[in-house]
Amino acid sequence: MKSRLRYITALCLLVVLFGCANAKVYYPGNGSFNATTSGSQGDPQIYRDKVKQLKQVLVALSTTVDKTEAQLVAETAVRESAVLAEEYQLVRPAVAHNLLVVLGLKERGLCYHWAEDLMKRLQALDLKSFRLHWGVAYRGGELREHNCVVITAKGQSFFKGIVLDPWRNSGNLFWAQVAKDNYPWKVLPPSDW
């Protein structure tokens, strides 16, 4: 009886979330690939601009950053964030999708899934002038924990890095300096990934 009541409550919550947030299924590959901002799905210029902006932020990390690698990271992070949204068959907003994962109606799409999948795709680039870190905020907080990828120039402190967070805007890559973001980021040791 308790599990049935929990299920009914969760369904009611979903209805409220969908109604209030105008949630929709998001498929970047179905006519909206390279989607980089809500309402501008499929606009290649917006995609190029976003990649260019991220590249500039990455190059500004250090004079030791390879500009070609910065371009590759920017393209991969922006593109793959949208691709992951398609793979997860994302429902917006992110918290509505989280609820579907928790209820077992979706397999992936929690923030740590996004971090894990984006991390793998960035690691495949075999970067020489950058270092990838796993960032975590409020670790162990059941409803507050948040995960992301943090990228730094090689040899640079985690706290000088850039947060790469595809979850926050539902596949529209968000980035910010670790020190200026709203979350109190800490580095998660590779042994805990």
Residue pairs with C-beta under 8 A, 6 or more apart in sequence:
7 103
10 99
10 103
13 99
14 96
14 99
14 100
17 23
17 93
17 95
17 96
17 99
18 96
21 92
21 93
21 96
22 92
23 91
23 92
23 93
23 96
24 91
24 92
25 89
25 90
25 91
26 32
26 35
26 85
26 86
26 90
26 91
26 92
26 170
26 171
27 85
27 86
27 89
27 90
28 34
28 35
28 41
28 82
28 83
28 85
28 86
28 171
29 83
29 86
30 86
31 41
31 42
32 41
32 42
33 42
33 82
34 42
34 43
34 44
34 46
34 47
34 79
34 82
35 41
35 42
35 47
35 82
35 85
35 171
35 172
36 43
36 46
36 47
36 49
36 50
36 78
36 82
36 172
36 173
37 46
37 50
37 172
38 169
38 172
40 46
47 78
47 79
50 78
50 173
51 71
51 74
51 75
51 78
52 74
54 73
54 74
54 77
54 78
54 173
54 175
55 67
55 70
55 71
55 73
55 74
57 162
57 175
58 65
58 70
58 73
58 74
58 130
58 151
58 162
59 65
59 67
59 70
61 151
61 152
61 153
61 156
61 160
61 161
61 162
62 129
62 153
62 154
62 156
64 129
64 153
64 154
64 155
65 129
65 130
65 153
66 128
66 129
69 125
69 127
69 128
69 129
69 130
70 129
70 130
72 125
73 122
73 125
73 127
73 130
73 151
76 121
76 122
76 125
77 118
77 122
77 149
77 164
77 166
77 173
77 175
78 173
80 117
80 118
80 121
80 166
81 114
81 118
81 166
81 171
81 172
81 173
82 171
82 172
82 173
84 114
84 117
84 118
84 166
84 171
85 166
85 170
85 171
86 171
87 108
87 117
88 97
88 106
88 107
88 108
88 109
88 113
89 106
90 97
90 109
90 170
90 171
91 97
91 100
91 106
92 170
93 170
94 109
94 111
94 167
94 168
94 169
94 170
97 106
97 109
97 170
98 109
98 110
98 111
100 106
100 109
101 107
101 108
101 109
101 110
101 113
108 117
109 167
110 167
111 145
111 146
111 147
111 148
111 165
111 167
112 145
112 147
114 147
114 148
114 165
114 166
114 167
115 134
115 135
115 147
115 148
115 149
115 167
116 193
118 149
118 164
118 166
119 132
119 134
119 149
119 193
122 132
122 149
122 151
122 164
123 132
128 154
129 153
129 154
130 151
130 152
130 153
130 154
131 151
131 152
131 153
131 154
131 155
131 156
132 149
132 150
132 151
133 149
133 150
133 151
133 152
133 158
133 161
133 187
133 188
134 147
134 148
134 149
134 150
134 187
134 188
134 190
134 192
134 193
135 147
135 148
135 149
135 150
135 158
135 161
135 163
135 178
135 183
135 185
135 186
135 187
135 188
136 145
136 146
136 147
136 185
136 186
136 187
136 188
137 144
137 145
137 146
137 147
137 183
137 184
137 185
137 186
138 144
138 145
138 146
138 183
138 184
139 145
139 186
139 188
146 167
146 183
147 167
147 188
148 163
148 164
148 165
148 167
148 183
148 185
149 163
149 164
149 165
150 158
150 161
150 162
150 163
150 164
150 178
150 185
150 187
151 161
151 162
151 164
152 158
152 160
152 161
152 162
153 160
158 178
158 185
158 187
159 178
159 179
159 185
160 177
160 178
160 179
161 177
161 178
162 175
162 176
162 177
162 178
163 174
163 175
163 176
163 177
163 178
163 181
163 183
163 185
164 173
164 174
164 175
165 173
165 174
165 175
166 172
166 173
166 174
168 174
178 185
